[in-house]
Amino acid sequence: ITSLITTFNDIITEIDANDDYDEETETWGSLARNPSLRGLKDTLLGLLSTGISVSATTSVTTFFDLGFEANKDGSVSLDETVLDEKITSNFDDIVSFFIGTTEGSGVTGMGDLINDQIKSATITGGLIDSETDAIDARIRRLEETIETETERLDKRYETMAQQFVELDSYMRQMESQQNYVSQIFSATENTES
């Protein structure tokens, strides 16, 4: 149970560390524009208050009955005194809470609910796979755009370089004609003098 809290807090910390705008670096976190993965945090927090009741007499129906406490920052802490008391006095209720029951209509245990949430995020084709594929596709599109724009700029540079060479040649030709005309005027002035 304490390991579950540690893992839960690690996930929440990782999501929080990557879903905000960093004013110092002026960049968005890798999850900032990803509502699916950020929604995973809400799903996990929702599991804390999800009720599992295997019988009318059970004393453990939510994580809060085991001493879990939700903190303002989204993390979870544990009142170990409450947990120790529940383990001593209601161990079977804790087992039923996590495992569920197959009796009657059957009740899915919290362990299966957590497993299902983790599987939906981590299986092939699941949430993380889908998001990774979408990011990879976006990267490929950006790389193609960069390649296309680089080719366009290279062609533009080649065109401009050719135009510069032609302009330089034209300027030399004009300079040569100016020298020729200047020589004619000079010769004409000398003749008239």
Stockholm file with secondary structure:
# STOCKHOLM 1.0

chainA/1-193         ITSLITTFNDIITEIDANDDYDEETETWGSLARNPSLRGLKDTLLGLLSTGISVSATTSVTTFFDLGFEANKDGSVSLDETVLDEKITSNFDDIVSFFIGTTEGSGVTGMGDLINDQIKSATITGGLIDSETDAIDARIRRLEETIETETERLDKRYETMAQQFVELDSYMRQMESQQNYVSQIFSATENTES
#=GR chainA/1-193 SS CHHHHHHHHHHHHHHHHTSSEETTTTEECTTTTCHHHHHHHHHHHHHHHCCCCSSTTCSCCSGGGGTEEECTTSCEEECHHHHHHHHHHCHHHHHHHHHEECSTTCEECHHHHHHHHHHHHHSTTSHHHHHHHHHHHHHHHHHHHHHHHHHHHHHHHHHHHHHHHHHHHHHHHHHHHHHHHHHHHHHHHHHHC
#=GC SS_cons         CHHHHHHHHHHHHHHHHTSSEETTTTEECTTTTCHHHHHHHHHHHHHHHCCCCSSTTCSCCSGGGGTEEECTTSCEEECHHHHHHHHHHCHHHHHHHHHEECSTTCEECHHHHHHHHHHHHHSTTSHHHHHHHHHHHHHHHHHHHHHHHHHHHHHHHHHHHHHHHHHHHHHHHHHHHHHHHHHHHHHHHHHHC
//
